[in-house]
């Protein structure tokens, strides 16, 4: 008589291997998602800063100033839905415009991004 099936040890080893592989994949995927959220936040920061620089060009502004995100939205330079991809909060604040030797710099302090 030939026994068919798996022994208890074979089942335990198989389940343990599946668990280890699942945990490894889970950690990798969560790390990839976190990096993607940070990249999305960096891209959004660059978009906001570019919109502010365009606003300065359109309105012929010279000198150090700040432009609120609401003003950029009202001018149609940004979408109304400015949600921080890092924590799903609505972005607010302003973009600081500084001039140095005729060169403008637009800087937005994006919440949650370490620069």
N, CA, C and O of each residue as an XYZ file, in Angstrom:
460
protein
N       0.833     -1.172      0.000
C       0.000      0.000      0.000
C       0.886      1.248      0.000
O       1.768      1.403      0.846
N       0.636      2.118     -0.952
C       1.446      3.313     -1.106
C       0.686      4.508     -0.540
O      -0.475      4.732     -0.882
N       1.350      5.279      0.334
C       0.725      6.476      0.911
C       0.834      7.626     -0.090
O       1.893      7.885     -0.661
N      -0.271      8.287     -0.276
C      -0.278      9.454     -1.163
C      -0.570     10.674     -0.310
O      -1.346     10.605      0.643
N       0.054     11.788     -0.657
C      -0.173     13.020      0.084
C       1.133     13.552      0.654
O       2.213     13.030      0.376
N       1.008     14.599      1.454
C       2.164     15.266      2.024
C       2.254     14.970      3.510
O       1.246     14.758      4.183
N       3.484     14.958      4.005
C       3.663     14.792      5.441
C       3.481     16.147      6.116
O       3.482     17.182      5.449
N       3.327     16.141      7.410
C       3.160     17.378      8.174
C       4.385     18.274      8.018
O       4.238     19.490      7.894
N       5.555     17.720      8.021
C       6.793     18.500      7.862
C       6.826     19.182      6.499
O       7.185     20.356      6.407
N       6.462     18.477      5.459
C       6.444     19.080      4.109
C       5.465     20.246      4.051
O       5.764     21.273      3.442
N       4.315     20.103      4.669
C       3.333     21.195      4.684
C       3.852     22.391      5.454
O       3.690     23.525      5.004
N       4.471     22.169      6.601
C       5.001     23.273      7.412
C       6.105     24.008      6.662
O       6.136     25.239      6.665
N       6.994     23.288      6.033
C       8.078     23.909      5.261
C       7.509     24.728      4.109
O       7.962     25.847      3.870
N       6.540     24.199      3.402
C       5.925     24.914      2.283
C       5.236     26.188      2.757
O       5.403     27.244      2.146
N       4.473     26.101      3.826
C       3.775     27.280      4.364
C       4.776     28.318      4.843
O       4.570     29.514      4.633
N       5.855     27.885      5.481
C       6.892     28.819      5.941
C       7.548     29.534      4.766
O       7.766     30.744      4.827
N       7.864     28.815      3.713
C       8.458     29.446      2.526
C       7.508     30.468      1.899
O       7.928     31.557      1.507
N       6.247     30.116      1.808
C       5.259     31.052      1.248
C       5.166     32.300      2.121
O       5.064     33.410      1.598
N       5.198     32.135      3.440
C       5.129     33.283      4.354
C       6.347     34.189      4.200
O       6.207     35.411      4.169
N       7.532     33.609      4.104
C       8.762     34.407      3.946
C       8.737     35.171      2.627
O       9.094     36.348      2.585
N       8.326     34.521      1.570
C       8.245     35.190      0.265
C       7.206     36.312      0.302
O       7.446     37.387     -0.246
N       6.073     36.083      0.930
C       5.022     37.104      1.026
C       5.497     38.323      1.795
O       5.243     39.453      1.376
N       6.181     38.117      2.911
C       6.692     39.239      3.706
C       7.723     40.026      2.909
O       7.708     41.257      2.928
N       8.607     39.342      2.216
C       9.625     40.009      1.407
C       8.987     40.862      0.313
O       9.392     42.005      0.098
N       8.017     40.325     -0.359
C       7.329     41.075     -1.416
C       6.570     42.256     -0.818
O       6.579     43.348     -1.385
N       5.918     42.047      0.316
C       5.169     43.127      0.968
C       6.056     44.298      1.353
O       5.682     45.452      1.146
N       7.220     44.015      1.906
C       8.152     45.077      2.289
C       8.655     45.819      1.052
O       8.767     47.045      1.071
N       8.956     45.099     -0.007
C       9.436     45.734     -1.239
C       8.373     46.644     -1.850
O       8.668     47.762     -2.272
N       7.149     46.158     -1.891
C       6.063     46.946     -2.486
C       5.785     48.192     -1.661
O       5.572     49.264     -2.229
N       5.779     48.084     -0.342
C       5.513     49.260      0.484
C       6.624     50.300      0.331
O       6.354     51.501      0.348
N       7.866     49.845      0.182
C       8.964     50.774     -0.058
C       8.838     51.470     -1.399
O       9.116     52.664     -1.509
N       8.420     50.731     -2.421
C       8.227     51.332     -3.749
C       7.114     52.365     -3.710
O       7.235     53.422     -4.328
N       6.038     52.081     -3.000
C       4.925     53.030     -2.904
C       5.356     54.308     -2.194
O       4.971     55.403     -2.605
N       6.150     54.180     -1.137
C       6.633     55.356     -0.414
C       7.530     56.210     -1.302
O       7.416     57.436     -1.308
N       8.423     55.564     -2.054
C       9.301     56.320     -2.957
C       8.496     57.005     -4.058
O       8.824     58.124     -4.452
N       7.454     56.354     -4.556
C       6.629     56.955     -5.599
C       5.882     58.171     -5.066
O       5.756     59.177     -5.765
N       5.386     58.087     -3.834
C       4.701     59.246     -3.241
C       5.655     60.420     -3.096
O       5.274     61.565     -3.339
N       6.894     60.144     -2.700
C       7.868     61.221     -2.559
C       8.202     61.824     -3.926
O       8.352     63.040     -4.044
N       8.317     60.995     -4.946
C       8.579     61.506     -6.298
C       7.407     62.350     -6.783
O       7.610     63.397     -7.398
N       6.176     61.901     -6.512
C       4.993     62.678     -6.884
C       4.991     64.039     -6.184
O       4.627     65.051     -6.782
N       5.400     64.055     -4.916
C       5.464     65.315     -4.173
C       6.522     66.245     -4.768
O       6.289     67.447     -4.893
N       7.677     65.699     -5.134
C       8.726     66.511     -5.757
C       8.264     67.076     -7.096
O       8.547     68.230     -7.418
N       7.551     66.263     -7.875
C       7.017     66.730     -9.156
C       5.987     67.833     -8.946
O       5.959     68.812     -9.691
N       5.136     67.674     -7.926
C       4.125     68.693     -7.649
C       4.787     69.992     -7.199
O       4.346     71.076     -7.578
N       5.842     69.887     -6.395
C       6.575     71.083     -5.961
C       7.148     71.814     -7.175
O       7.042     73.036     -7.275
N       7.750     71.070     -8.089
C       8.325     71.682     -9.293
C       7.241     72.354    -10.138
O       7.470     73.426    -10.700
N       6.069     71.734    -10.230
C       4.960     72.322    -10.986
C       4.495     73.628    -10.348
O       4.246     74.610    -11.048
N       4.380     73.638     -9.027
C       3.952     74.845     -8.316
C       4.967     75.966     -8.513
O       4.594     77.111     -8.769
N       6.248     75.635     -8.392
C       7.284     76.652     -8.570
C       7.314     77.176    -10.002
O       7.520     78.370    -10.219
N       7.112     76.307    -10.968
C       7.067     76.746    -12.369
C       5.872     77.653    -12.622
O       5.987     78.652    -13.332
N       4.738     77.312    -12.050
C       3.537     78.147    -12.206
C       3.774     79.533    -11.620
O       3.338     80.532    -12.193
N       4.456     79.601    -10.492
C       4.752     80.902     -9.881
C       5.687     81.722    -10.761
O       5.506     82.931    -10.908
N       6.677     81.070    -11.341
C       7.592     81.787    -12.238
C       6.866     82.289    -13.484
O       7.151     83.387    -13.962
N       5.941     81.509    -14.011
C       5.132     81.953    -15.156
C       4.274     83.147    -14.753
O       4.150     84.110    -15.510
N       3.684     83.084    -13.566
C       2.855     84.200    -13.056
C       3.675     85.490    -12.991
O       3.186     86.560    -13.354
N       4.921     85.384    -12.527
C       5.799     86.552    -12.443
C       6.063     87.120    -13.836
O       6.067     88.336    -14.024
N       6.284     86.239    -14.806
C       6.533     86.693    -16.182
C       5.295     87.358    -16.785
O       5.392     88.408    -17.421
N       4.138     86.739    -16.581
C       2.897     87.272    -17.150
C       2.581     88.652    -16.592
O       2.179     89.552    -17.330
N       2.763     88.811    -15.294
C       2.391     90.055    -14.623
C       3.546     91.042    -14.481
O       3.409     92.068    -13.815
N       4.684     90.732    -15.106
C       5.855     91.610    -15.114
C       6.202     92.104    -13.705
O       6.303     93.307    -13.460
N       6.380     91.158    -12.797
C       6.713     91.476    -11.411
C       8.218     91.398    -11.250
O       8.850     90.433    -11.678
N       8.785     92.418    -10.632
C      10.204     92.387    -10.309
C      10.338     92.716     -8.825
O       9.541     93.481     -8.281
N      11.299     92.164     -8.200
C      11.477     92.363     -6.763
C      10.983     91.149     -6.001
O      10.186     90.354     -6.500
N      11.469     91.029     -4.799
C      11.095     89.896     -3.968
C       9.632     89.991     -3.554
O       9.160     91.049     -3.138
N       8.932     88.890     -3.670
C       7.507     88.867     -3.334
C       7.084     87.435     -3.029
O       7.870     86.497     -3.160
N       5.837     87.288     -2.622
C       5.241     85.968     -2.406
C       3.929     85.907     -3.169
O       3.206     86.899     -3.258
N       3.628     84.752     -3.713
C       2.382     84.543     -4.447
C       1.683     83.349     -3.812
O       2.267     82.274     -3.672
N       0.426     83.551     -3.429
C      -0.306     82.458     -2.777
C      -0.727     81.409     -3.803
O      -0.893     81.697     -4.989
N      -0.892     80.196     -3.311
C      -1.367     79.130     -4.191
C      -2.766     79.445     -4.705
O      -3.107     79.105     -5.838
N      -3.586     80.104     -3.862
C      -4.933     80.487     -4.294
C      -4.876     81.421     -5.501
O      -5.693     81.302     -6.413
N      -3.926     82.343     -5.513
C      -3.786     83.266     -6.642
C      -3.385     82.506     -7.909
O      -3.881     82.800     -8.997
N      -2.493     81.535     -7.765
C      -2.084     80.733     -8.922
C      -3.251     79.894     -9.450
O      -3.369     79.676    -10.656
N      -4.103     79.430     -8.547
C      -5.293     78.674     -8.959
C      -6.275     79.599     -9.660
O      -6.825     79.243    -10.702
N      -6.501     80.787     -9.098
C      -7.435     81.751     -9.702
C      -6.988     82.198    -11.088
O      -7.821     82.484    -11.948
N      -5.687     82.259    -11.304
C      -5.157     82.641    -12.610
C      -5.187     81.483    -13.611
O      -4.896     81.672    -14.792
N      -5.537     80.291    -13.138
C      -5.608     79.131    -14.022
C      -4.269     78.452    -14.266
O      -4.144     77.631    -15.175
N      -3.271     78.788    -13.463
C      -1.949     78.193    -13.636
C      -1.794     76.877    -12.885
O      -0.883     76.102    -13.177
N      -2.675     76.619    -11.921
C      -2.672     75.366    -11.170
C      -4.083     74.811    -11.105
O      -5.063     75.550    -11.196
N      -4.171     73.496    -10.947
C      -5.465     72.854    -10.747
C      -6.009     73.209     -9.369
O      -5.254     73.541     -8.455
N      -7.318     73.136     -9.236
C      -7.938     73.433     -7.943
C      -7.619     72.375     -6.905
O      -7.552     72.681     -5.714
N      -7.423     71.146     -7.329
C      -7.177     70.050     -6.403
C      -5.681     69.904     -6.152
O      -4.989     69.177     -6.864
N      -5.194     70.602     -5.137
C      -3.785     70.491     -4.768
C      -3.689     69.663     -3.494
O      -3.703     70.198     -2.385
N      -3.593     68.358     -3.672
C      -3.523     67.444     -2.537
C      -2.112     66.915     -2.403
O      -1.521     66.428     -3.367
N      -1.583     67.015     -1.203
C      -0.250     66.521     -0.912
C      -0.252     64.995     -1.018
O      -0.977     64.338     -0.272
N       0.539     64.416     -1.924
C       0.544     62.962     -2.070
C       1.148     62.234     -0.867
O       0.950     61.029     -0.711
N       1.872     62.950     -0.026
C       2.501     62.317      1.129
C       1.514     62.033      2.255
O       1.618     61.010      2.932
N       0.548     62.945      2.458
C      -0.375     62.765      3.574
C      -1.830     63.086      3.236
O      -2.672     63.141      4.132
N      -2.132     63.295      1.972
C      -3.492     63.555      1.485
C      -4.148     64.793      2.100
O      -5.370     64.840      2.237
N      -3.346     65.791      2.471
C      -3.901     67.059      2.946
C      -3.912     68.056      1.787
O      -3.187     67.896      0.806
N      -4.735     69.072      1.917
C      -4.798     70.114      0.896
C      -3.629     71.067      1.090
O      -3.363     71.516      2.205
N      -2.935     71.372      0.005
C      -1.794     72.276      0.077
C      -2.264     73.718      0.172
O      -3.281     74.099     -0.407
N      -1.510     74.502      0.907
C      -1.786     75.927      1.025
C      -0.449     76.638      1.187
O       0.610     76.013      1.156
N      -0.514     77.933      1.358
C       0.707     78.705      1.534
C       1.016     79.534      0.311
O       0.144     79.826     -0.507
N       2.275     79.906      0.205
C       2.671     80.756     -0.904
C       4.054     80.362     -1.408
O       4.818     79.658     -0.748
N       4.334     80.850     -2.606
C       5.631     80.610     -3.248
C       6.435     81.893     -3.100
O       5.961     82.979     -3.434
N       7.646     81.757     -2.598
C       8.520     82.916     -2.438
C       9.304     83.142     -3.720
O       9.920     82.225     -4.263
N       9.268     84.389     -4.194
C       9.998     84.778     -5.396
C      11.127     85.709     -4.955
O      10.888     86.742     -4.330
N      12.342     85.331     -5.284
C      13.491     86.182     -4.971
C      14.265     86.472     -6.256
O      14.313     85.661     -7.181
N      14.855     87.634     -6.275
C      15.647     88.048     -7.429
C      17.090     88.248     -6.987
O      17.354     88.848     -5.945
N      18.018     87.742     -7.789
C      19.437     87.924     -7.522
C      20.126     88.189     -8.851
O      20.234     87.299     -9.695
N      20.590     89.416     -9.029
C      21.257     89.833    -10.272
C      20.382     89.570    -11.496
O      20.868     89.070    -12.510
N      19.126     89.897    -11.406
C      18.217     89.748    -12.532
C      17.696     88.341    -12.739
O      16.891     88.120    -13.643
N      18.119     87.397    -11.947
C      17.659     86.011    -12.047
C      16.643     85.744    -10.943
O      16.901     85.989     -9.764
N      15.476     85.233    -11.353
C      14.444     84.963    -10.352
C      14.519     83.510     -9.898
O      14.853     82.607    -10.665
N      14.200     83.325     -8.635
C      14.124     81.992     -8.052
C      12.756     81.859     -7.408
O      12.349     82.709     -6.616
N      12.045     80.787     -7.749
C      10.730     80.522     -7.184
C      10.866     79.316     -6.264
O      11.299     78.247     -6.696
N      10.497     79.486     -4.994
C      10.674     78.413     -4.031
C       9.401     78.217     -3.209
O       8.895     79.151     -2.588
N       8.898     76.984     -3.218
C       7.733     76.620     -2.410
C       8.182     75.613     -1.363
O       8.790     74.595     -1.695
N       7.886     75.894     -0.106
C       8.244     75.006      0.992
C       7.166     73.917      1.091
O       6.152     74.089      1.767
N       7.405     72.810      0.412
C       6.434     71.732      0.323
C       6.411     70.965      1.643
O       7.443     70.452      2.076
N       5.229     70.880      2.295
C       5.163     70.197      3.579
C       5.469     68.699      3.449
O       4.885     67.997      2.624
N       6.397     68.235      4.284
C       6.732     66.816      4.306
C       7.941     66.437      3.469
O       8.456     65.326      3.593
N       8.398     67.346      2.618
C       9.580     67.057      1.801
C      10.810     67.646      2.481
O      10.836     68.823      2.839
N      11.820     66.813      2.652
C      13.084     67.286      3.203
C      13.998     67.641      2.046
O      14.233     66.820      1.158
N      14.492     68.807      2.053
C      15.378     69.249      0.971
C      16.790     69.334      1.465
O      17.690     69.689      0.704
